[in-house]
Amino acid sequence: MAKLARRPTVEKIIDRKRTWIADTLNPESPKYDPTFPQPFRINGSQTNTWILEEVYAWVDTQIEKARRHVA
């Protein structure tokens, strides 16, 4: 079973705030990242929810990219 997280938890994991997440998810923004995990809403909730495994996988990918540029 997938573990889920709401925005405040995702903010802590990626060390970014709400506006950064919104820009990253917005295809109109220059900061848009199509690889960033897409949130969803459960049963008509107003709150975005993410699958934790997807968030951690995205973080791992960012770390790998950063290390490739340093080496």
mmCIF file as Biopython writes it, N, C-alpha, C and O atoms, coordinates in Angstrom:
data_model
#
loop_
_atom_site.group_PDB
_atom_site.id
_atom_site.type_symbol
_atom_site.label_atom_id
_atom_site.label_alt_id
_atom_site.label_comp_id
_atom_site.label_asym_id
_atom_site.label_entity_id
_atom_site.label_seq_id
_atom_site.pdbx_PDB_ins_code
_atom_site.Cartn_x
_atom_site.Cartn_y
_atom_site.Cartn_z
_atom_site.occupancy
_atom_site.B_iso_or_equiv
_atom_site.auth_seq_id
_atom_site.auth_asym_id
_atom_site.pdbx_PDB_model_num
ATOM 1   N N  . MET A ? 1  ? 0.836   -1.182 0.000   1.0 0.0 1  A 1 
ATOM 2   C CA . MET A ? 1  ? 0.000   0.000  0.000   1.0 0.0 1  A 1 
ATOM 3   C C  . MET A ? 1  ? 0.880   1.244  0.000   1.0 0.0 1  A 1 
ATOM 4   O O  . MET A ? 1  ? 1.869   1.322  0.729   1.0 0.0 1  A 1 
ATOM 5   N N  . ALA A ? 2  ? 0.510   2.200  -0.817  1.0 0.0 2  A 1 
ATOM 6   C CA . ALA A ? 2  ? 1.279   3.436  -0.924  1.0 0.0 2  A 1 
ATOM 7   C C  . ALA A ? 2  ? 1.048   4.326  0.291   1.0 0.0 2  A 1 
ATOM 8   O O  . ALA A ? 2  ? -0.065  4.421  0.807   1.0 0.0 2  A 1 
ATOM 9   N N  . LYS A ? 3  ? 2.107   4.967  0.731   1.0 0.0 3  A 1 
ATOM 10  C CA . LYS A ? 3  ? 1.987   5.956  1.805   1.0 0.0 3  A 1 
ATOM 11  C C  . LYS A ? 3  ? 1.801   7.310  1.158   1.0 0.0 3  A 1 
ATOM 12  O O  . LYS A ? 3  ? 2.424   7.619  0.142   1.0 0.0 3  A 1 
ATOM 13  N N  . LEU A ? 4  ? 0.941   8.113  1.751   1.0 0.0 4  A 1 
ATOM 14  C CA . LEU A ? 4  ? 0.587   9.400  1.181   1.0 0.0 4  A 1 
ATOM 15  C C  . LEU A ? 4  ? 1.093   10.538 2.052   1.0 0.0 4  A 1 
ATOM 16  O O  . LEU A ? 4  ? 1.306   10.369 3.252   1.0 0.0 4  A 1 
ATOM 17  N N  . ALA A ? 5  ? 1.284   11.709 1.429   1.0 0.0 5  A 1 
ATOM 18  C CA . ALA A ? 5  ? 1.746   12.888 2.164   1.0 0.0 5  A 1 
ATOM 19  C C  . ALA A ? 5  ? 1.028   14.121 1.636   1.0 0.0 5  A 1 
ATOM 20  O O  . ALA A ? 5  ? 0.735   14.229 0.446   1.0 0.0 5  A 1 
ATOM 21  N N  . ARG A ? 6  ? 0.759   15.023 2.524   1.0 0.0 6  A 1 
ATOM 22  C CA . ARG A ? 6  ? 0.173   16.309 2.143   1.0 0.0 6  A 1 
ATOM 23  C C  . ARG A ? 6  ? 1.287   17.331 1.967   1.0 0.0 6  A 1 
ATOM 24  O O  . ARG A ? 6  ? 2.450   17.067 2.276   1.0 0.0 6  A 1 
ATOM 25  N N  . ARG A ? 7  ? 0.909   18.498 1.467   1.0 0.0 7  A 1 
ATOM 26  C CA . ARG A ? 7  ? 1.887   19.517 1.107   1.0 0.0 7  A 1 
ATOM 27  C C  . ARG A ? 7  ? 2.902   19.852 2.201   1.0 0.0 7  A 1 
ATOM 28  O O  . ARG A ? 7  ? 4.096   19.909 1.905   1.0 0.0 7  A 1 
ATOM 29  N N  . PRO A ? 8  ? 2.481   20.080 3.468   1.0 0.0 8  A 1 
ATOM 30  C CA . PRO A ? 8  ? 3.495   20.428 4.478   1.0 0.0 8  A 1 
ATOM 31  C C  . PRO A ? 8  ? 4.598   19.369 4.621   1.0 0.0 8  A 1 
ATOM 32  O O  . PRO A ? 8  ? 5.759   19.707 4.849   1.0 0.0 8  A 1 
ATOM 33  N N  . THR A ? 9  ? 4.237   18.115 4.489   1.0 0.0 9  A 1 
ATOM 34  C CA . THR A ? 9  ? 5.233   17.039 4.572   1.0 0.0 9  A 1 
ATOM 35  C C  . THR A ? 9  ? 6.152   17.070 3.360   1.0 0.0 9  A 1 
ATOM 36  O O  . THR A ? 9  ? 7.365   16.907 3.492   1.0 0.0 9  A 1 
ATOM 37  N N  . VAL A ? 10 ? 5.577   17.277 2.179   1.0 0.0 10 A 1 
ATOM 38  C CA . VAL A ? 10 ? 6.386   17.358 0.963   1.0 0.0 10 A 1 
ATOM 39  C C  . VAL A ? 10 ? 7.334   18.550 1.048   1.0 0.0 10 A 1 
ATOM 40  O O  . VAL A ? 10 ? 8.492   18.445 0.645   1.0 0.0 10 A 1 
ATOM 41  N N  . GLU A ? 11 ? 6.857   19.687 1.567   1.0 0.0 11 A 1 
ATOM 42  C CA . GLU A ? 11 ? 7.718   20.859 1.748   1.0 0.0 11 A 1 
ATOM 43  C C  . GLU A ? 11 ? 8.937   20.518 2.600   1.0 0.0 11 A 1 
ATOM 44  O O  . GLU A ? 11 ? 10.054  20.922 2.277   1.0 0.0 11 A 1 
ATOM 45  N N  . LYS A ? 12 ? 8.731   19.783 3.678   1.0 0.0 12 A 1 
ATOM 46  C CA . LYS A ? 12 ? 9.847   19.416 4.563   1.0 0.0 12 A 1 
ATOM 47  C C  . LYS A ? 12 ? 10.815  18.465 3.871   1.0 0.0 12 A 1 
ATOM 48  O O  . LYS A ? 12 ? 12.030  18.597 4.017   1.0 0.0 12 A 1 
ATOM 49  N N  . ILE A ? 13 ? 10.284  17.517 3.125   1.0 0.0 13 A 1 
ATOM 50  C CA . ILE A ? 13 ? 11.135  16.533 2.452   1.0 0.0 13 A 1 
ATOM 51  C C  . ILE A ? 13 ? 12.025  17.203 1.416   1.0 0.0 13 A 1 
ATOM 52  O O  . ILE A ? 13 ? 13.220  16.916 1.341   1.0 0.0 13 A 1 
ATOM 53  N N  . ILE A ? 14 ? 11.444  18.103 0.610   1.0 0.0 14 A 1 
ATOM 54  C CA . ILE A ? 14 ? 12.224  18.718 -0.475  1.0 0.0 14 A 1 
ATOM 55  C C  . ILE A ? 14 ? 12.845  20.050 -0.073  1.0 0.0 14 A 1 
ATOM 56  O O  . ILE A ? 14 ? 13.589  20.647 -0.851  1.0 0.0 14 A 1 
ATOM 57  N N  . ASP A ? 15 ? 12.547  20.517 1.131   1.0 0.0 15 A 1 
ATOM 58  C CA . ASP A ? 15 ? 13.087  21.773 1.659   1.0 0.0 15 A 1 
ATOM 59  C C  . ASP A ? 15 ? 12.736  22.965 0.760   1.0 0.0 15 A 1 
ATOM 60  O O  . ASP A ? 15 ? 13.582  23.806 0.458   1.0 0.0 15 A 1 
ATOM 61  N N  . ARG A ? 16 ? 11.483  23.012 0.349   1.0 0.0 16 A 1 
ATOM 62  C CA . ARG A ? 16 ? 10.963  24.114 -0.471  1.0 0.0 16 A 1 
ATOM 63  C C  . ARG A ? 16 ? 9.577   24.477 0.034   1.0 0.0 16 A 1 
ATOM 64  O O  . ARG A ? 16 ? 8.926   23.685 0.715   1.0 0.0 16 A 1 
ATOM 65  N N  . LYS A ? 17 ? 9.133   25.680 -0.307  1.0 0.0 17 A 1 
ATOM 66  C CA . LYS A ? 17 ? 7.832   26.173 0.146   1.0 0.0 17 A 1 
ATOM 67  C C  . LYS A ? 17 ? 6.763   26.019 -0.927  1.0 0.0 17 A 1 
ATOM 68  O O  . LYS A ? 17 ? 7.030   25.589 -2.049  1.0 0.0 17 A 1 
ATOM 69  N N  . ARG A ? 18 ? 5.550   26.382 -0.543  1.0 0.0 18 A 1 
ATOM 70  C CA . ARG A ? 18 ? 4.361   26.239 -1.382  1.0 0.0 18 A 1 
ATOM 71  C C  . ARG A ? 18 ? 4.526   26.901 -2.755  1.0 0.0 18 A 1 
ATOM 72  O O  . ARG A ? 18 ? 4.165   26.304 -3.770  1.0 0.0 18 A 1 
ATOM 73  N N  . THR A ? 19 ? 5.058   28.109 -2.800  1.0 0.0 19 A 1 
ATOM 74  C CA . THR A ? 19 ? 5.170   28.811 -4.090  1.0 0.0 19 A 1 
ATOM 75  C C  . THR A ? 19 ? 6.134   28.092 -5.031  1.0 0.0 19 A 1 
ATOM 76  O O  . THR A ? 19 ? 5.896   28.041 -6.237  1.0 0.0 19 A 1 
ATOM 77  N N  . TRP A ? 20 ? 7.211   27.541 -4.494  1.0 0.0 20 A 1 
ATOM 78  C CA . TRP A ? 20 ? 8.157   26.796 -5.331  1.0 0.0 20 A 1 
ATOM 79  C C  . TRP A ? 20 ? 7.477   25.574 -5.916  1.0 0.0 20 A 1 
ATOM 80  O O  . TRP A ? 20 ? 7.632   25.274 -7.100  1.0 0.0 20 A 1 
ATOM 81  N N  . ILE A ? 21 ? 6.716   24.864 -5.077  1.0 0.0 21 A 1 
ATOM 82  C CA . ILE A ? 21 ? 6.004   23.676 -5.544  1.0 0.0 21 A 1 
ATOM 83  C C  . ILE A ? 21 ? 4.998   24.060 -6.623  1.0 0.0 21 A 1 
ATOM 84  O O  . ILE A ? 21 ? 4.892   23.385 -7.647  1.0 0.0 21 A 1 
ATOM 85  N N  . ALA A ? 22 ? 4.264   25.139 -6.395  1.0 0.0 22 A 1 
ATOM 86  C CA . ALA A ? 22 ? 3.272   25.595 -7.386  1.0 0.0 22 A 1 
ATOM 87  C C  . ALA A ? 22 ? 3.945   25.937 -8.704  1.0 0.0 22 A 1 
ATOM 88  O O  . ALA A ? 22 ? 3.447   25.557 -9.763  1.0 0.0 22 A 1 
ATOM 89  N N  . ASP A ? 23 ? 5.072   26.651 -8.663  1.0 0.0 23 A 1 
ATOM 90  C CA . ASP A ? 23 ? 5.795   26.998 -9.892  1.0 0.0 23 A 1 
ATOM 91  C C  . ASP A ? 23 ? 6.304   25.748 -10.602 1.0 0.0 23 A 1 
ATOM 92  O O  . ASP A ? 23 ? 6.256   25.663 -11.829 1.0 0.0 23 A 1 
ATOM 93  N N  . THR A ? 24 ? 6.784   24.795 -9.839  1.0 0.0 24 A 1 
ATOM 94  C CA . THR A ? 24 ? 7.325   23.568 -10.406 1.0 0.0 24 A 1 
ATOM 95  C C  . THR A ? 24 ? 6.248   22.748 -11.110 1.0 0.0 24 A 1 
ATOM 96  O O  . THR A ? 24 ? 6.524   22.053 -12.088 1.0 0.0 24 A 1 
ATOM 97  N N  . LEU A ? 25 ? 5.025   22.834 -10.606 1.0 0.0 25 A 1 
ATOM 98  C CA . LEU A ? 25 ? 3.907   22.089 -11.187 1.0 0.0 25 A 1 
ATOM 99  C C  . LEU A ? 25 ? 3.213   22.831 -12.331 1.0 0.0 25 A 1 
ATOM 100 O O  . LEU A ? 25 ? 2.431   22.230 -13.068 1.0 0.0 25 A 1 
ATOM 101 N N  . ASN A ? 26 ? 3.488   24.121 -12.487 1.0 0.0 26 A 1 
ATOM 102 C CA . ASN A ? 26 ? 2.795   24.958 -13.469 1.0 0.0 26 A 1 
ATOM 103 C C  . ASN A ? 26 ? 3.517   24.961 -14.819 1.0 0.0 26 A 1 
ATOM 104 O O  . ASN A ? 26 ? 4.624   25.490 -14.920 1.0 0.0 26 A 1 
ATOM 105 N N  . PRO A ? 27 ? 2.909   24.380 -15.854 1.0 0.0 27 A 1 
ATOM 106 C CA . PRO A ? 27 ? 3.562   24.348 -17.166 1.0 0.0 27 A 1 
ATOM 107 C C  . PRO A ? 27 ? 3.833   25.730 -17.763 1.0 0.0 27 A 1 
ATOM 108 O O  . PRO A ? 27 ? 4.652   25.857 -18.673 1.0 0.0 27 A 1 
ATOM 109 N N  . GLU A ? 28 ? 3.163   26.756 -17.268 1.0 0.0 28 A 1 
ATOM 110 C CA . GLU A ? 28 ? 3.381   28.125 -17.753 1.0 0.0 28 A 1 
ATOM 111 C C  . GLU A ? 28 ? 4.590   28.788 -17.084 1.0 0.0 28 A 1 
ATOM 112 O O  . GLU A ? 28 ? 5.051   29.831 -17.545 1.0 0.0 28 A 1 
ATOM 113 N N  . SER A ? 29 ? 5.096   28.205 -16.023 1.0 0.0 29 A 1 
ATOM 114 C CA . SER A ? 29 ? 6.198   28.799 -15.265 1.0 0.0 29 A 1 
ATOM 115 C C  . SER A ? 29 ? 7.547   28.394 -15.844 1.0 0.0 29 A 1 
ATOM 116 O O  . SER A ? 29 ? 7.713   27.266 -16.309 1.0 0.0 29 A 1 
ATOM 117 N N  . PRO A ? 30 ? 8.511   29.311 -15.815 1.0 0.0 30 A 1 
ATOM 118 C CA . PRO A ? 30 ? 9.873   28.935 -16.248 1.0 0.0 30 A 1 
ATOM 119 C C  . PRO A ? 30 ? 10.518  27.909 -15.314 1.0 0.0 30 A 1 
ATOM 120 O O  . PRO A ? 30 ? 11.501  27.267 -15.684 1.0 0.0 30 A 1 
ATOM 121 N N  . LYS A ? 31 ? 9.976   27.753 -14.118 1.0 0.0 31 A 1 
ATOM 122 C CA . LYS A ? 31 ? 10.505  26.785 -13.159 1.0 0.0 31 A 1 
ATOM 123 C C  . LYS A ? 31 ? 9.830   25.419 -13.286 1.0 0.0 31 A 1 
ATOM 124 O O  . LYS A ? 31 ? 10.115  24.515 -12.501 1.0 0.0 31 A 1 
ATOM 125 N N  . TYR A ? 32 ? 8.960   25.263 -14.244 1.0 0.0 32 A 1 
ATOM 126 C CA . TYR A ? 32 ? 8.208   24.014 -14.428 1.0 0.0 32 A 1 
ATOM 127 C C  . TYR A ? 32 ? 9.150   22.822 -14.565 1.0 0.0 32 A 1 
ATOM 128 O O  . TYR A ? 32 ? 10.146  22.870 -15.286 1.0 0.0 32 A 1 
ATOM 129 N N  . ASP A ? 33 ? 8.810   21.765 -13.860 1.0 0.0 33 A 1 
ATOM 130 C CA . ASP A ? 33 ? 9.584   20.520 -13.935 1.0 0.0 33 A 1 
ATOM 131 C C  . ASP A ? 33 ? 8.610   19.368 -14.149 1.0 0.0 33 A 1 
ATOM 132 O O  . ASP A ? 33 ? 7.935   18.946 -13.210 1.0 0.0 33 A 1 
ATOM 133 N N  . PRO A ? 34 ? 8.530   18.858 -15.372 1.0 0.0 34 A 1 
ATOM 134 C CA . PRO A ? 34 ? 7.580   17.779 -15.644 1.0 0.0 34 A 1 
ATOM 135 C C  . PRO A ? 34 ? 7.904   16.487 -14.899 1.0 0.0 34 A 1 
ATOM 136 O O  . PRO A ? 34 ? 7.072   15.580 -14.849 1.0 0.0 34 A 1 
ATOM 137 N N  . THR A ? 35 ? 9.098   16.391 -14.322 1.0 0.0 35 A 1 
ATOM 138 C CA . THR A ? 35 ? 9.453   15.186 -13.577 1.0 0.0 35 A 1 
ATOM 139 C C  . THR A ? 35 ? 8.993   15.244 -12.124 1.0 0.0 35 A 1 
ATOM 140 O O  . THR A ? 35 ? 9.012   14.231 -11.426 1.0 0.0 35 A 1 
ATOM 141 N N  . PHE A ? 36 ? 8.581   16.421 -11.667 1.0 0.0 36 A 1 
ATOM 142 C CA . PHE A ? 36 ? 8.136   16.547 -10.278 1.0 0.0 36 A 1 
ATOM 143 C C  . PHE A ? 36 ? 6.837   15.763 -10.093 1.0 0.0 36 A 1 
ATOM 144 O O  . PHE A ? 36 ? 5.942   15.850 -10.934 1.0 0.0 36 A 1 
ATOM 145 N N  . PRO A ? 37 ? 6.722   15.002 -9.006  1.0 0.0 37 A 1 
ATOM 146 C CA . PRO A ? 37 ? 5.523   14.179 -8.796  1.0 0.0 37 A 1 
ATOM 147 C C  . PRO A ? 37 ? 4.244   15.011 -8.810  1.0 0.0 37 A 1 
ATOM 148 O O  . PRO A ? 37 ? 4.181   16.092 -8.224  1.0 0.0 37 A 1 
ATOM 149 N N  . GLN A ? 38 ? 3.239   14.492 -9.482  1.0 0.0 38 A 1 
ATOM 150 C CA . GLN A ? 38 ? 1.954   15.174 -9.577  1.0 0.0 38 A 1 
ATOM 151 C C  . GLN A ? 38 ? 1.084   14.839 -8.366  1.0 0.0 38 A 1 
ATOM 152 O O  . GLN A ? 38 ? 0.924   13.669 -8.017  1.0 0.0 38 A 1 
ATOM 153 N N  . PRO A ? 39 ? 0.522   15.868 -7.728  1.0 0.0 39 A 1 
ATOM 154 C CA . PRO A ? 39 ? -0.392  15.605 -6.612  1.0 0.0 39 A 1 
ATOM 155 C C  . PRO A ? 39 ? -1.772  15.204 -7.134  1.0 0.0 39 A 1 
ATOM 156 O O  . PRO A ? 39 ? -2.075  15.340 -8.319  1.0 0.0 39 A 1 
ATOM 157 N N  . PHE A ? 40 ? -2.574  14.721 -6.237  1.0 0.0 40 A 1 
ATOM 158 C CA . PHE A ? 40 ? -3.964  14.393 -6.571  1.0 0.0 40 A 1 
ATOM 159 C C  . PHE A ? 40 ? -4.813  14.706 -5.351  1.0 0.0 40 A 1 
ATOM 160 O O  . PHE A ? 40 ? -4.286  14.980 -4.273  1.0 0.0 40 A 1 
ATOM 161 N N  . ARG A ? 41 ? -6.107  14.665 -5.522  1.0 0.0 41 A 1 
ATOM 162 C CA . ARG A ? 41 ? -7.035  14.925 -4.421  1.0 0.0 41 A 1 
ATOM 163 C C  . ARG A ? 41 ? -7.881  13.686 -4.177  1.0 0.0 41 A 1 
ATOM 164 O O  . ARG A ? 41 ? -8.348  13.038 -5.114  1.0 0.0 41 A 1 
ATOM 165 N N  . ILE A ? 42 ? -8.067  13.377 -2.925  1.0 0.0 42 A 1 
ATOM 166 C CA . ILE A ? 42 ? -8.824  12.188 -2.551  1.0 0.0 42 A 1 
ATOM 167 C C  . ILE A ? 42 ? -10.270 12.575 -2.227  1.0 0.0 42 A 1 
ATOM 168 O O  . ILE A ? 42 ? -10.519 13.466 -1.416  1.0 0.0 42 A 1 
ATOM 169 N N  . ASN A ? 43 ? -11.212 11.896 -2.869  1.0 0.0 43 A 1 
ATOM 170 C CA . ASN A ? 43 ? -12.637 12.066 -2.587  1.0 0.0 43 A 1 
ATOM 171 C C  . ASN A ? 43 ? -13.093 13.516 -2.544  1.0 0.0 43 A 1 
ATOM 172 O O  . ASN A ? 43 ? -13.820 13.910 -1.631  1.0 0.0 43 A 1 
ATOM 173 N N  . GLY A ? 44 ? -12.676 14.313 -3.517  1.0 0.0 44 A 1 
ATOM 174 C CA . GLY A ? 44 ? -13.123 15.694 -3.605  1.0 0.0 44 A 1 
ATOM 175 C C  . GLY A ? 44 ? -12.494 16.625 -2.580  1.0 0.0 44 A 1 
ATOM 176 O O  . GLY A ? 44 ? -12.949 17.757 -2.417  1.0 0.0 44 A 1 
ATOM 177 N N  . SER A ? 45 ? -11.465 16.173 -1.892  1.0 0.0 45 A 1 
ATOM 178 C CA . SER A ? 45 ? -10.784 17.006 -0.905  1.0 0.0 45 A 1 
ATOM 179 C C  . SER A ? 45 ? -10.181 18.232 -1.579  1.0 0.0 45 A 1 
ATOM 180 O O  . SER A ? 45 ? -9.865  18.198 -2.768  1.0 0.0 45 A 1 
ATOM 181 N N  . GLN A ? 46 ? -10.023 19.294 -0.836  1.0 0.0 46 A 1 
ATOM 182 C CA . GLN A ? 46 ? -9.373  20.510 -1.327  1.0 0.0 46 A 1 
ATOM 183 C C  . GLN A ? 46 ? -7.857  20.450 -1.171  1.0 0.0 46 A 1 
ATOM 184 O O  . GLN A ? 46 ? -7.143  21.340 -1.633  1.0 0.0 46 A 1 
ATOM 185 N N  . THR A ? 47 ? -7.376  19.411 -0.529  1.0 0.0 47 A 1 
ATOM 186 C CA . THR A ? 47 ? -5.954  19.292 -0.205  1.0 0.0 47 A 1 
ATOM 187 C C  . THR A ? 47 ? -5.229  18.391 -1.194  1.0 0.0 47 A 1 
ATOM 188 O O  . THR A ? 47 ? -5.676  17.283 -1.493  1.0 0.0 47 A 1 
ATOM 189 N N  . ASN A ? 48 ? -4.099  18.887 -1.697  1.0 0.0 48 A 1 
ATOM 190 C CA . ASN A ? 48 ? -3.261  18.064 -2.565  1.0 0.0 48 A 1 
ATOM 191 C C  . ASN A ? 48 ? -2.578  16.976 -1.742  1.0 0.0 48 A 1 
ATOM 192 O O  . ASN A ? 48 ? -2.184  17.183 -0.595  1.0 0.0 48 A 1 
ATOM 193 N N  . THR A ? 49 ? -2.457  15.821 -2.366  1.0 0.0 49 A 1 
ATOM 194 C CA . THR A ? 49 ? -1.812  14.677 -1.735  1.0 0.0 49 A 1 
ATOM 195 C C  . THR A ? 49 ? -0.813  14.084 -2.719  1.0 0.0 49 A 1 
ATOM 196 O O  . THR A ? 49 ? -1.079  14.015 -3.919  1.0 0.0 49 A 1 
ATOM 197 N N  . TRP A ? 50 ? 0.337   13.656 -2.205  1.0 0.0 50 A 1 
ATOM 198 C CA . TRP A ? 50 ? 1.369   13.030 -3.037  1.0 0.0 50 A 1 
ATOM 199 C C  . TRP A ? 50 ? 1.617   11.618 -2.545  1.0 0.0 50 A 1 
ATOM 200 O O  . TRP A ? 50 ? 1.354   11.294 -1.387  1.0 0.0 50 A 1 
ATOM 201 N N  . ILE A ? 51 ? 2.121   10.789 -3.430  1.0 0.0 51 A 1 
ATOM 202 C CA . ILE A ? 51 ? 2.579   9.462  -3.049  1.0 0.0 51 A 1 
ATOM 203 C C  . ILE A ? 51 ? 4.033   9.618  -2.599  1.0 0.0 51 A 1 
ATOM 204 O O  . ILE A ? 51 ? 4.887   10.055 -3.370  1.0 0.0 51 A 1 
ATOM 205 N N  . LEU A ? 52 ? 4.301   9.260  -1.356  1.0 0.0 52 A 1 
ATOM 206 C CA . LEU A ? 52 ? 5.634   9.472  -0.781  1.0 0.0 52 A 1 
ATOM 207 C C  . LEU A ? 52 ? 6.742   8.827  -1.591  1.0 0.0 52 A 1 
ATOM 208 O O  . LEU A ? 52 ? 7.805   9.424  -1.761  1.0 0.0 52 A 1 
ATOM 209 N N  . GLU A ? 53 ? 6.522   7.634  -2.089  1.0 0.0 53 A 1 
ATOM 210 C CA . GLU A ? 53 ? 7.556   6.947  -2.878  1.0 0.0 53 A 1 
ATOM 211 C C  . GLU A ? 53 ? 7.961   7.780  -4.085  1.0 0.0 53 A 1 
ATOM 212 O O  . GLU A ? 53 ? 9.139   7.831  -4.438  1.0 0.0 53 A 1 
ATOM 213 N N  . GLU A ? 54 ? 6.994   8.433  -4.721  1.0 0.0 54 A 1 
ATOM 214 C CA . GLU A ? 54 ? 7.290   9.268  -5.891  1.0 0.0 54 A 1 
ATOM 215 C C  . GLU A ? 54 ? 8.106   10.495 -5.490  1.0 0.0 54 A 1 
ATOM 216 O O  . GLU A ? 54 ? 9.016   10.902 -6.212  1.0 0.0 54 A 1 
ATOM 217 N N  . VAL A ? 55 ? 7.782   11.078 -4.348  1.0 0.0 55 A 1 
ATOM 218 C CA . VAL A ? 55 ? 8.531   12.256 -3.876  1.0 0.0 55 A 1 
ATOM 219 C C  . VAL A ? 55 ? 9.971   11.863 -3.572  1.0 0.0 55 A 1 
ATOM 220 O O  . VAL A ? 55 ? 10.903  12.550 -3.989  1.0 0.0 55 A 1 
ATOM 221 N N  . TYR A ? 56 ? 10.156  10.767 -2.849  1.0 0.0 56 A 1 
ATOM 222 C CA . TYR A ? 56 ? 11.518  10.325 -2.523  1.0 0.0 56 A 1 
ATOM 223 C C  . TYR A ? 56 ? 12.301  9.930  -3.786  1.0 0.0 56 A 1 
ATOM 224 O O  . TYR A ? 56 ? 13.502  10.185 -3.870  1.0 0.0 56 A 1 
ATOM 225 N N  . ALA A ? 57 ? 11.645  9.324  -4.743  1.0 0.0 57 A 1 
ATOM 226 C CA . ALA A ? 57 ? 12.317  8.970  -6.001  1.0 0.0 57 A 1 
ATOM 227 C C  . ALA A ? 57 ? 12.766  10.227 -6.732  1.0 0.0 57 A 1 
ATOM 228 O O  . ALA A ? 57 ? 13.861  10.259 -7.293  1.0 0.0 57 A 1 
ATOM 229 N N  . TRP A ? 58 ? 11.927  11.266 -6.730  1.0 0.0 58 A 1 
ATOM 230 C CA . TRP A ? 58 ? 12.285  12.524 -7.384  1.0 0.0 58 A 1 
ATOM 231 C C  . TRP A ? 58 ? 13.503  13.152 -6.686  1.0 0.0 58 A 1 
ATOM 232 O O  . TRP A ? 58 ? 14.414  13.643 -7.351  1.0 0.0 58 A 1 
ATOM 233 N N  . VAL A ? 59 ? 13.513  13.133 -5.354  1.0 0.0 59 A 1 
ATOM 234 C CA . VAL A ? 59 ? 14.645  13.672 -4.596  1.0 0.0 59 A 1 
ATOM 235 C C  . VAL A ? 59 ? 15.914  12.903 -4.952  1.0 0.0 59 A 1 
ATOM 236 O O  . VAL A ? 59 ? 16.957  13.513 -5.189  1.0 0.0 59 A 1 
ATOM 237 N N  . ASP A ? 60 ? 15.840  11.590 -4.992  1.0 0.0 60 A 1 
ATOM 238 C CA . ASP A ? 60 ? 17.008  10.778 -5.350  1.0 0.0 60 A 1 
ATOM 239 C C  . ASP A ? 60 ? 17.536  11.147 -6.732  1.0 0.0 60 A 1 
ATOM 240 O O  . ASP A ? 60 ? 18.747  11.225 -6.939  1.0 0.0 60 A 1 
ATOM 241 N N  . THR A ? 61 ? 16.630  11.373 -7.671  1.0 0.0 61 A 1 
ATOM 242 C CA . THR A ? 61 ? 17.034  11.766 -9.025  1.0 0.0 61 A 1 
ATOM 243 C C  . THR A ? 61 ? 17.744  13.113 -9.014  1.0 0.0 61 A 1 
ATOM 244 O O  . THR A ? 61 ? 18.736  13.297 -9.718  1.0 0.0 61 A 1 
ATOM 245 N N  . GLN A ? 62 ? 17.244  14.054 -8.220  1.0 0.0 62 A 1 
ATOM 246 C CA . GLN A ? 62 ? 17.873  15.374 -8.130  1.0 0.0 62 A 1 
ATOM 247 C C  . GLN A ? 62 ? 19.275  15.272 -7.537  1.0 0.0 62 A 1 
ATOM 248 O O  . GLN A ? 62 ? 20.189  15.974 -7.968  1.0 0.0 62 A 1 
ATOM 249 N N  . ILE A ? 63 ? 19.438  14.400 -6.554  1.0 0.0 63 A 1 
ATOM 250 C CA . ILE A ? 63 ? 20.758  14.198 -5.950  1.0 0.0 63 A 1 
ATOM 251 C C  . ILE A ? 63 ? 21.720  13.613 -6.986  1.0 0.0 63 A 1 
ATOM 252 O O  . ILE A ? 63 ? 22.862  14.058 -7.098  1.0 0.0 63 A 1 
ATOM 253 N N  . GLU A ? 64 ? 21.257  12.621 -7.738  1.0 0.0 64 A 1 
ATOM 254 C CA . GLU A ? 64 ? 22.099  12.018 -8.779  1.0 0.0 64 A 1 
ATOM 255 C C  . GLU A ? 64 ? 22.518  13.056 -9.818  1.0 0.0 64 A 1 
ATOM 256 O O  . GLU A ? 64 ? 23.681  13.088 -10.221 1.0 0.0 64 A 1 
ATOM 257 N N  . LYS A ? 65 ? 21.590  13.900 -10.255 1.0 0.0 65 A 1 
ATOM 258 C CA . LYS A ? 65 ? 21.906  14.949 -11.231 1.0 0.0 65 A 1 
ATOM 259 C C  . LYS A ? 65 ? 22.953  15.904 -10.671 1.0 0.0 65 A 1 
ATOM 260 O O  . LYS A ? 65 ? 23.903  16.264 -11.367 1.0 0.0 65 A 1 
ATOM 261 N N  . ALA A ? 66 ? 22.784  16.311 -9.426  1.0 0.0 66 A 1 
ATOM 262 C CA . ALA A ? 66 ? 23.725  17.247 -8.806  1.0 0.0 66 A 1 
ATOM 263 C C  . ALA A ? 66 ? 25.116  16.632 -8.702  1.0 0.0 66 A 1 
ATOM 264 O O  . ALA A ? 66 ? 26.116  17.311 -8.932  1.0 0.0 66 A 1 
ATOM 265 N N  . ARG A ? 67 ? 25.180  15.370 -8.361  1.0 0.0 67 A 1 
ATOM 266 C CA . ARG A ? 67 ? 26.486  14.713 -8.230  1.0 0.0 67 A 1 
ATOM 267 C C  . ARG A ? 67 ? 27.167  14.545 -9.574  1.0 0.0 67 A 1 
ATOM 268 O O  . ARG A ? 67 ? 28.394  14.604 -9.655  1.0 0.0 67 A 1 
ATOM 269 N N  . ARG A ? 68 ? 26.406  14.341 -10.614 1.0 0.0 68 A 1 
ATOM 270 C CA . ARG A ? 68 ? 27.004  14.224 -11.957 1.0 0.0 68 A 1 
ATOM 271 C C  . ARG A ? 68 ? 27.631  15.543 -12.393 1.0 0.0 68 A 1 
ATOM 272 O O  . ARG A ? 68 ? 28.658  15.554 -13.072 1.0 0.0 68 A 1 
ATOM 273 N N  . HIS A ? 69 ? 27.012  16.650 -12.002 1.0 0.0 69 A 1 
ATOM 274 C CA . HIS A ? 69 ? 27.544  17.962 -12.389 1.0 0.0 69 A 1 
ATOM 275 C C  . HIS A ? 69 ? 28.774  18.357 -11.591 1.0 0.0 69 A 1 
ATOM 276 O O  . HIS A ? 69 ? 29.585  19.155 -12.060 1.0 0.0 69 A 1 
ATOM 277 N N  . VAL A ? 70 ? 28.923  17.814 -10.401 1.0 0.0 70 A 1 
ATOM 278 C CA . VAL A ? 70 ? 30.078  18.118 -9.552  1.0 0.0 70 A 1 
ATOM 279 C C  . VAL A ? 70 ? 31.293  17.329 -9.990  1.0 0.0 70 A 1 
ATOM 280 O O  . VAL A ? 70 ? 32.414  17.836 -9.957  1.0 0.0 70 A 1 
ATOM 281 N N  . ALA A ? 71 ? 31.078  16.101 -10.398 1.0 0.0 71 A 1 
ATOM 282 C CA . ALA A ? 71 ? 32.198  15.204 -10.730 1.0 0.0 71 A 1 
ATOM 283 C C  . ALA A ? 71 ? 32.897  15.583 -11.997 1.0 0.0 71 A 1 
ATOM 284 O O  . ALA A ? 71 ? 33.854  14.919 -12.397 1.0 0.0 71 A 1 
#
